[in-house]
Amino acid sequence: MDRIITLIEKDELRVKALDCVQQLHLPQCYLAAGFVRNLVWDHLHQKSVSTPLNDVDVIYFDETEFNPENYRLIESELSLLMPELNWEVRNQAIMHKRNGDKPYLNIIHAMSYWPEKETAVAIRKLDDGSYDCIAAFGFESLFNLQVTHNPKRYLGIFSDRVSSKDWLIQWPNLRTVL
């Protein structure tokens, strides 16, 4: 999605984070969730200063990795490269176990189980220097300032997240869609 890439390219912190993650060469690896979502919502709310990221979600898909604690090593490596961020790394190939789902087929399939549709958006830097931006549910609702419940997850989880994260306070033009 060109609009997201344009926003990313104007954000030094996000460009640096994408560069750091690219160095790891993890399979199907993206920066996801609030890393992209918040940037779009900030832009649509005409914020002059980006909303601080409480964490940076790094997702990848490696079916050959069997150590569920490997993410800690990757987080440590990223912390050495960019200690100013709170890195949260997860191999989506094994997350179905924690979530009680059938195995995910790929990164997009895994994202299609996230509680809000607008959170299921991600970006990565490719070897040629270009960016690849994906969304499990498309980009329209994200740019329409919606927070949409994903029926694959309990409504209570969605409601708790919307409330606990203060999204409707942080971005008052958002509207929830059930």
TORKOL-4160 file (C-alpha; in steps of 0.2 Angstrom, whole numbers, padded with zeros to 4 digits, m for minus):
178
<pt num="1" X="0000" Y="0000" Z="0000"/>
<pt num="2" X="0009" Y="0016" Z="m0006"/>
<pt num="3" X="0000" Y="0027" Z="0006"/>
<pt num="4" X="0008" Y="0018" Z="0021"/>
<pt num="5" X="0025" Y="0016" Z="0013"/>
<pt num="6" X="0025" Y="0035" Z="0010"/>
<pt num="7" X="0021" Y="0038" Z="0029"/>
<pt num="8" X="0034" Y="0025" Z="0034"/>
<pt num="9" X="0048" Y="0034" Z="0023"/>
<pt num="10" X="0045" Y="0050" Z="0032"/>
<pt num="11" X="0047" Y="0042" Z="0050"/>
<pt num="12" X="0065" Y="0040" Z="0054"/>
<pt num="13" X="0062" Y="0029" Z="0069"/>
<pt num="14" X="0052" Y="0017" Z="0059"/>
<pt num="15" X="0064" Y="0017" Z="0044"/>
<pt num="16" X="0078" Y="0013" Z="0057"/>
<pt num="17" X="0068" Y="m0001" Z="0065"/>
<pt num="18" X="0064" Y="m0009" Z="0048"/>
<pt num="19" X="0082" Y="m0008" Z="0043"/>
<pt num="20" X="0087" Y="m0017" Z="0060"/>
<pt num="21" X="0074" Y="m0031" Z="0057"/>
<pt num="22" X="0079" Y="m0034" Z="0039"/>
<pt num="23" X="0097" Y="m0038" Z="0045"/>
<pt num="24" X="0090" Y="m0053" Z="0054"/>
<pt num="25" X="0084" Y="m0061" Z="0037"/>
<pt num="26" X="0070" Y="m0070" Z="0046"/>
<pt num="27" X="0057" Y="m0079" Z="0035"/>
<pt num="28" X="0041" Y="m0070" Z="0031"/>
<pt num="29" X="0047" Y="m0056" Z="0043"/>
<pt num="30" X="0037" Y="m0040" Z="0046"/>
<pt num="31" X="0035" Y="m0026" Z="0058"/>
<pt num="32" X="0016" Y="m0026" Z="0062"/>
<pt num="33" X="0001" Y="m0020" Z="0072"/>
<pt num="34" X="0003" Y="m0004" Z="0081"/>
<pt num="35" X="0019" Y="0000" Z="0071"/>
<pt num="36" X="0009" Y="0003" Z="0056"/>
<pt num="37" X="m0009" Y="0005" Z="0062"/>
<pt num="38" X="m0004" Y="0019" Z="0074"/>
<pt num="39" X="0006" Y="0029" Z="0061"/>
<pt num="40" X="m0009" Y="0029" Z="0050"/>
<pt num="41" X="m0021" Y="0034" Z="0064"/>
<pt num="42" X="m0009" Y="0048" Z="0069"/>
<pt num="43" X="m0008" Y="0054" Z="0051"/>
<pt num="44" X="m0027" Y="0054" Z="0049"/>
<pt num="45" X="m0029" Y="0064" Z="0066"/>
<pt num="46" X="m0016" Y="0076" Z="0059"/>
<pt num="47" X="m0004" Y="0073" Z="0074"/>
<pt num="48" X="0012" Y="0083" Z="0073"/>
<pt num="49" X="0021" Y="0071" Z="0085"/>
<pt num="50" X="0019" Y="0052" Z="0083"/>
<pt num="51" X="0011" Y="0042" Z="0097"/>
<pt num="52" X="0024" Y="0033" Z="0106"/>
<pt num="53" X="0025" Y="0015" Z="0103"/>
<pt num="54" X="0023" Y="0004" Z="0119"/>
<pt num="55" X="0031" Y="m0010" Z="0109"/>
<pt num="56" X="0036" Y="m0015" Z="0092"/>
<pt num="57" X="0029" Y="m0031" Z="0085"/>
<pt num="58" X="0040" Y="m0041" Z="0075"/>
<pt num="59" X="0032" Y="m0056" Z="0067"/>
<pt num="60" X="0039" Y="m0070" Z="0056"/>
<pt num="61" X="0034" Y="m0087" Z="0050"/>
<pt num="62" X="0047" Y="m0101" Z="0052"/>
<pt num="63" X="0040" Y="m0119" Z="0052"/>
<pt num="64" X="0057" Y="m0126" Z="0055"/>
<pt num="65" X="0059" Y="m0118" Z="0072"/>
<pt num="66" X="0054" Y="m0128" Z="0086"/>
<pt num="67" X="0062" Y="m0118" Z="0101"/>
<pt num="68" X="0047" Y="m0108" Z="0108"/>
<pt num="69" X="0060" Y="m0097" Z="0117"/>
<pt num="70" X="0070" Y="m0092" Z="0102"/>
<pt num="71" X="0061" Y="m0075" Z="0101"/>
<pt num="72" X="0070" Y="m0070" Z="0117"/>
<pt num="73" X="0087" Y="m0072" Z="0107"/>
<pt num="74" X="0080" Y="m0061" Z="0093"/>
<pt num="75" X="0073" Y="m0048" Z="0105"/>
<pt num="76" X="0090" Y="m0047" Z="0113"/>
<pt num="77" X="0099" Y="m0045" Z="0096"/>
<pt num="78" X="0086" Y="m0031" Z="0091"/>
<pt num="79" X="0089" Y="m0023" Z="0108"/>
<pt num="80" X="0107" Y="m0022" Z="0104"/>
<pt num="81" X="0104" Y="m0014" Z="0087"/>
<pt num="82" X="0091" Y="m0002" Z="0093"/>
<pt num="83" X="0089" Y="m0001" Z="0112"/>
<pt num="84" X="0076" Y="0013" Z="0112"/>
<pt num="85" X="0062" Y="0001" Z="0107"/>
<pt num="86" X="0053" Y="m0012" Z="0117"/>
<pt num="87" X="0054" Y="m0027" Z="0104"/>
<pt num="88" X="0041" Y="m0040" Z="0105"/>
<pt num="89" X="0046" Y="m0055" Z="0093"/>
<pt num="90" X="0034" Y="m0069" Z="0089"/>
<pt num="91" X="0035" Y="m0084" Z="0077"/>
<pt num="92" X="0018" Y="m0085" Z="0070"/>
<pt num="93" X="0021" Y="m0103" Z="0064"/>
<pt num="94" X="0019" Y="m0108" Z="0082"/>
<pt num="95" X="0007" Y="m0095" Z="0089"/>
<pt num="96" X="m0008" Y="m0106" Z="0085"/>
<pt num="97" X="m0004" Y="m0117" Z="0100"/>
<pt num="98" X="m0005" Y="m0102" Z="0112"/>
<pt num="99" X="m0021" Y="m0096" Z="0104"/>
<pt num="100" X="m0030" Y="m0113" Z="0103"/>
<pt num="101" X="m0031" Y="m0112" Z="0084"/>
<pt num="102" X="m0027" Y="m0125" Z="0070"/>
<pt num="103" X="m0010" Y="m0122" Z="0063"/>
<pt num="104" X="m0008" Y="m0106" Z="0053"/>
<pt num="105" X="m0002" Y="m0108" Z="0035"/>
<pt num="106" X="0008" Y="m0092" Z="0033"/>
<pt num="107" X="0010" Y="m0075" Z="0040"/>
<pt num="108" X="m0006" Y="m0068" Z="0032"/>
<pt num="109" X="m0016" Y="m0082" Z="0038"/>
<pt num="110" X="m0009" Y="m0080" Z="0056"/>
<pt num="111" X="m0014" Y="m0061" Z="0055"/>
<pt num="112" X="m0031" Y="m0066" Z="0050"/>
<pt num="113" X="m0034" Y="m0072" Z="0068"/>
<pt num="114" X="m0029" Y="m0056" Z="0077"/>
<pt num="115" X="m0043" Y="m0048" Z="0087"/>
<pt num="116" X="m0045" Y="m0032" Z="0077"/>
<pt num="117" X="m0045" Y="m0031" Z="0058"/>
<pt num="118" X="m0035" Y="m0015" Z="0058"/>
<pt num="119" X="m0021" Y="m0022" Z="0068"/>
<pt num="120" X="m0018" Y="m0036" Z="0055"/>
<pt num="121" X="m0007" Y="m0025" Z="0045"/>
<pt num="122" X="0012" Y="m0026" Z="0043"/>
<pt num="123" X="0027" Y="m0020" Z="0033"/>
<pt num="124" X="0045" Y="m0026" Z="0029"/>
<pt num="125" X="0060" Y="m0019" Z="0020"/>
<pt num="126" X="0065" Y="m0030" Z="0005"/>
<pt num="127" X="0083" Y="m0034" Z="0000"/>
<pt num="128" X="0081" Y="m0022" Z="m0015"/>
<pt num="129" X="0077" Y="m0008" Z="m0003"/>
<pt num="130" X="0059" Y="m0007" Z="m0007"/>
<pt num="131" X="0045" Y="m0010" Z="0005"/>
<pt num="132" X="0031" Y="m0024" Z="0006"/>
<pt num="133" X="0016" Y="m0019" Z="0015"/>
<pt num="134" X="0002" Y="m0032" Z="0019"/>
<pt num="135" X="m0015" Y="m0033" Z="0027"/>
<pt num="136" X="m0025" Y="m0048" Z="0031"/>
<pt num="137" X="m0041" Y="m0038" Z="0029"/>
<pt num="138" X="m0036" Y="m0025" Z="0017"/>
<pt num="139" X="m0032" Y="m0007" Z="0021"/>
<pt num="140" X="m0049" Y="0002" Z="0018"/>
<pt num="141" X="m0056" Y="0001" Z="0036"/>
<pt num="142" X="m0039" Y="0006" Z="0043"/>
<pt num="143" X="m0040" Y="0022" Z="0033"/>
<pt num="144" X="m0058" Y="0024" Z="0037"/>
<pt num="145" X="m0053" Y="0026" Z="0055"/>
<pt num="146" X="m0062" Y="0010" Z="0060"/>
<pt num="147" X="m0058" Y="m0003" Z="0074"/>
<pt num="148" X="m0067" Y="m0018" Z="0068"/>
<pt num="149" X="m0070" Y="m0034" Z="0078"/>
<pt num="150" X="m0063" Y="m0050" Z="0070"/>
<pt num="151" X="m0077" Y="m0063" Z="0072"/>
<pt num="152" X="m0063" Y="m0077" Z="0074"/>
<pt num="153" X="m0060" Y="m0070" Z="0092"/>
<pt num="154" X="m0071" Y="m0067" Z="0106"/>
<pt num="155" X="m0080" Y="m0050" Z="0107"/>
<pt num="156" X="m0074" Y="m0048" Z="0125"/>
<pt num="157" X="m0056" Y="m0049" Z="0120"/>
<pt num="158" X="m0059" Y="m0035" Z="0107"/>
<pt num="159" X="m0069" Y="m0025" Z="0119"/>
<pt num="160" X="m0055" Y="m0026" Z="0132"/>
<pt num="161" X="m0041" Y="m0022" Z="0120"/>
<pt num="162" X="m0051" Y="m0006" Z="0114"/>
<pt num="163" X="m0054" Y="m0001" Z="0132"/>
<pt num="164" X="m0037" Y="m0005" Z="0139"/>
<pt num="165" X="m0027" Y="0003" Z="0125"/>
<pt num="166" X="m0037" Y="0019" Z="0126"/>
<pt num="167" X="m0038" Y="0020" Z="0107"/>
<pt num="168" X="m0054" Y="0030" Z="0107"/>
<pt num="169" X="m0046" Y="0043" Z="0118"/>
<pt num="170" X="m0029" Y="0043" Z="0109"/>
<pt num="171" X="m0038" Y="0044" Z="0092"/>
<pt num="172" X="m0055" Y="0052" Z="0095"/>
<pt num="173" X="m0061" Y="0050" Z="0077"/>
<pt num="174" X="m0060" Y="0031" Z="0078"/>
<pt num="175" X="m0076" Y="0021" Z="0078"/>
<pt num="176" X="m0079" Y="0003" Z="0083"/>
<pt num="177" X="m0087" Y="m0009" Z="0071"/>
<pt num="178" X="m0094" Y="m0025" Z="0078"/>
